[in-house]
Amino acid sequence: MSSDDETVCQIISKVKINEEDEDSGDNSSSENSSETSEDSVEIEVPFKVGMWDLKQCDPKRCTGRKLMRLEMIDKLGMSAMFNGIVLTPVATESVSAMDNQIIAKYGVAVVDCSWARLNDTPFHKLQHRKAKKNLRLLPYLVAANPVNYGHPCKLSCVEALAAAMYIAGFKEISDLYMSKFNWGPTFIRLNQELLDGYANCKDGKEIVAFQNQYLDQLDNDYNHESSSTESSSESSEDDVDTTVRNR
């Protein structure tokens, strides 16, 4: 994990929803994002799901636009009033189980923009001042979408929405949204431990604490592995030297 990623994620992941990145290329996933998982099961979604589309992404790869075609998400205007939970990088609080009732009553929405154009995104225009208390970030998660597979925090629209639903207690609906993409179930499996841990936290503060504990463990495991590798390498070199001297 780079120092930049660690700095961001130890506080809380700055959720910015991205479908296409300048640094993106081919990755380990060969599945097309437009394809649908065979495990898709239809259930009723009892709340509104919305998206502000800033048209910064490749429409062929945009998971949010696919959800629009499936009539599983509503497009919101720049000045639209939305009283539900809004996933945005300008928030200061993590989504949590405490948001369950807000989502159930008013829904959840996401801002679809590009990682490469964060500074050009007019976040201040997207949310009415009276509803700013409902702005949320997502904690550390790893992307499974074809564009940013394996990258921490760089989630697509559908991944961000599904994660928020899962954490807030709507796991079946989260699975439904991810089932619309062949790679979708991989996102849940890849982050199962984290999602279950976050869902068991009572509020945003506990989620940040759980996240940071998880990241500390990742660092400890990495440092231990690096130390073991170095020790093994040194041992091999010593063996070679001994063999040469005995000749």
ABEGO torsion letter per residue (X at the ends): XBAAAAAAAAAEBBBBBBABBAABBBBABABBAABBBAABBBBBBABBBBBBBAGABBAAABAAAAAAAAGABBBBBAABBBABBBBBAABABBBBAAAAAAAAAAEBBBBBBBAAAAAABBAAAABBAAAAAABBBBBBBBBABAAABGBBGBBBAAAAAAAAAAAAGBAAAAAAAAAABAAAAAAAAAAAAAAAAAAABABAAAAAAAAAAAAAAAAAAAAAAAAAAAAAAAAAAAAAAAAAAAX
